[in-house]
């Protein structure tokens, strides 16, 4: 652990996926337990009122950075008309098929750019300002072809924004138990290099991947995320309450409530203090 206090981003993904998730994220922001969230404008029931309720939390002072959670996998559907390839019901491809199509170069560049730009315009229309940062649902913005389209849109239209990279700060020997994390490390190295060529900023380091399916105790999981997280690093999380819409759209349900309970409880600030970590103040970042 370093002697100086480290200031990090703690970002709740998936704002917009359901009203109950939205409410949980806003509650944590109000209590100072989160300092960032990324918004799924492509979620079926995301409405302007959801944006207004979130934006109001920054009225007196900026409590949270608000980003765009670009969504390019099923069960969600494109917001543009030209996107291809598609799954049944005109939805995006599932994640596995998206990864395969990206590595086989089956996407076309222009429809990708149009879809990302369309989601960006929807964000600006809802919030009245550009996003502070951009990331991708299920990290698909790191994939071949998709990263090129993402960085083109950001570099040409959002010069002040930064984009999430998902490379971890832990030593190489400590990474082999997390195959998903290793895959993201590999993609992130290439993403960071491409971002530098485009003049696009990225976060210093990343943590947040774990096996959601086993519904583990989140306290020791989060403590590992804090280990070696440098100043300016980002930890991804998924707090929320479960409702019918969330169950319809995403398999990550009960674990969201475990994450919410941890961040809303007393152990979370004690853990930050023990690790000499504080949340970044968005207004000063």
N, C-alpha and C positions, 0 to 999 in steps of 0.2 A: 504494500500500500504506500502511495506517495505521501510526503509530509504536507504538501499543499492541498487545499480542498479542491476536489474535482467537480465541475459543473456539467451536468449531462442533460440530454433530451430524453424524456419519457413520453413516448408517442402511442396513443391509443388508435389502433387501426379500425376501419369499418364504420365510422360515423356515417349514418344514413341507411344502414342495412335494415334497421328496424327501429320503431319508436322506443322500445325498451332499452336497446343498446344506446341510443342517443341520450336518453335520460340518465343512464348510468355514467356515461362519459362526461356529460355536463356537470353532474353532481361532483365528480372527482376533480374537475377543473375548478369549480367554485371553492372547494376545500383545499386547493393548492397541492393536490396529489398527482396531477398531470400537468405538463406544460406544452403539450402538442397533441393534435389529433388530425387524422387524414380522412377526407370525406369522399364517399362513394356517390357521386352525382348520378351514376348509371343505375343505382338501386331502384327497383320498381316503384317504391312508395316514398322516395326522397322528395320532399316538397320545400318550397321557399320558406315556409314557417319553421322547418327544421334548421335552415340556414340562419334565419333571423334569431332564433333562440340561442344558437351558438355564438353568433356575432355579438349579441348583447352582452355576453360575458366579458368582452374586451372593451366595453364602453368607457368605463372609468380609467382603467389601465389595462395593458395587454397581459392577460393571464395566460394565453396559450397561442402558440403558432398554429395556424390552420392551413393544412395542405390538401392537395388533390390526390386521391387514391385512385389512380387510373385503373380501370376495370376492363379486362380483356379475356375473361374466362367465363364459362357457363356456371350457373344457370342464367347469368345476366346476358342482356341483349345489347347489340350496338346501338349507339345514338345517331349514327350516320347511316346512309343508305347503301354505300358502296363496299362495306367491309366484307371480305372473304378470306379464308373459307369459314363456313358456318356449320353448326351442329343442327340437330332437329329443332323445330319450332323457332328457327331463325335466331338461335342463341349462339354465343361464342362457343368455340370448342372447349371441351373439358381440359383441365390442366395438363394431364398426360399427353393428350393429343396436341395441345398448344406447344409443349416442349418439343415433341417430335417434329411438328411442322416447322418450328423455328430452326432447328438444327438441319432439317432437310431443305431449308430455304423455300418453303412453299407459300410464304406470305408475300404480298406485293407491297412495296414501300409506300406508294401514294395513299392507298386506303388506310394503312396504319397511321400515317401522319394525319389524315383527315379525321379519323376516329379520335385520336388523342387530342387534336385541336378542338374537336366538337365538345368533348368532355371538359376541356379547359374553358371554352366559352360558356358552357352551362354553369360552371363554378363561378365565373365572374358575374354572370347574370344573377345568380342566387345570392352572392355575398356582396357584390358591388365593388370588389377589388380582386386583384390576382392572388393566387395562393402563395404562401410563404415558402413552400417547398412542394415537391412532387415525389410520389413513390408509386409502386404498382401493387395491386392486389395479387397475392400469392407470388410476389416478387418477379412477375413476368417481364417487367421492364428491363431486367438484366439479361434476357435471352438474346441470342443473335437475331438480327432483323428488327426486333422490337426495341432494343436499346438504341439502334441507329435512328429510328423514328422518334423515340422519346427525346433524345438529345438534340435532334434537329428542331423540334417544337420549342424546347426550353431555350436553346441558344438563340433562336430567332425572335422569340416573343416574350421571354421572361428573364431578362438579364440579371435581375436581383435575386432570383430563386435558387435554391440548392436542391439536389436530387439525392435520394437515399441510395447509398451503396451498402451491401450487406456482408462486407468482410469483417471477420472477428479479430479482436485484439489478443486472444489467448494464444499461447505458443502452439506450434504445429503438433507436438506430441500429445497435447491435450484435446485435440479436435477429432480424433478418429472414432470416438464413440457417437458422433453425430453426423451421419451420412448426408442428411439434408444440409447441415451447416457446411460440410466440405464442398458440396455442390455449389452452394451460394458463394463460398470463398473463391472458388475457381471462376465463376461468372463475374464476381465483383472485381477481381483483378483486371479483367478485360474491360469491365464497365468503367472503372476509374481511369484507365488509360485513355479510353474514348472520350470520357468527360473532360479530361485535361486538354485533349486536342480541340474540343469544342469550346473551351473556356468556361465550363460549367463546374460550380463548386459541389462538393459532396461532404457528407458527415465524416468525422475522424475515424470512427469505428462503429461496430454494430453488435447487438446481442438481442436475443428474443426467441430463437427457435428451440423448441423442445417437443417431446411426444405428447400431443394433446389427448390422444385417444385413451391413454391409461388414467386420465384425470388425476394426476399426481398432486401431492401437497405442493402448493406454489411457493411457499416460503423458501425452502432450500434451492428451488429452481432459480428464483430471482436473485438469491445471494450469489449464485454462480455467475449470473449476468453482470453483477457489479465487479467481480474479480478482474483486475487489470483494465477495466474500462477507463480510457483516458479522458482528459478534459475535452469537452465538445463531442463525446461519443453519444450514440443513440441506442436506447433500448425500446424495442417494439413490444406492445402488449395488447391484449384483447379483452378488457373488462366489459361487462354488460349484464343486463337482466334478460332472461329467456322469455320470448313470446312466440306466438304461432308463426309470425312472419320470419323470425330468425330460424325456426325449425325448418321452414319451407326452403330457405335459401342457403343454409350453411350447416355443416355437420358439427361445427364447434359451438356447443351450447352450454352445458352445465359447467364446463371449465371456465367459461367467461364469468360466471357468478363467483367461482373460487378466486379468480383474479381480482374481481371487484372487492370482495370481502377483505383480501389482503391489503390492497391499496387504501381502503377506507378505514383500516384498523390501526391500532397503536404500534404494531410491530414494524410497519413500513418505515415511519420516520426514525424509529430507533435503529433500524438496520442501516439507513442512509447515514446517520450520525456515526455509527460504529465503523463504517467504511470511509468516513471523511468525504462523503459525497453530498451534493445538494443539487436540486433541479435548477437548470438555467433559467434566468429571468428573461422571458421573450422580448420584453421591451428594451433590454440592454444587449441582446445577442447581436 
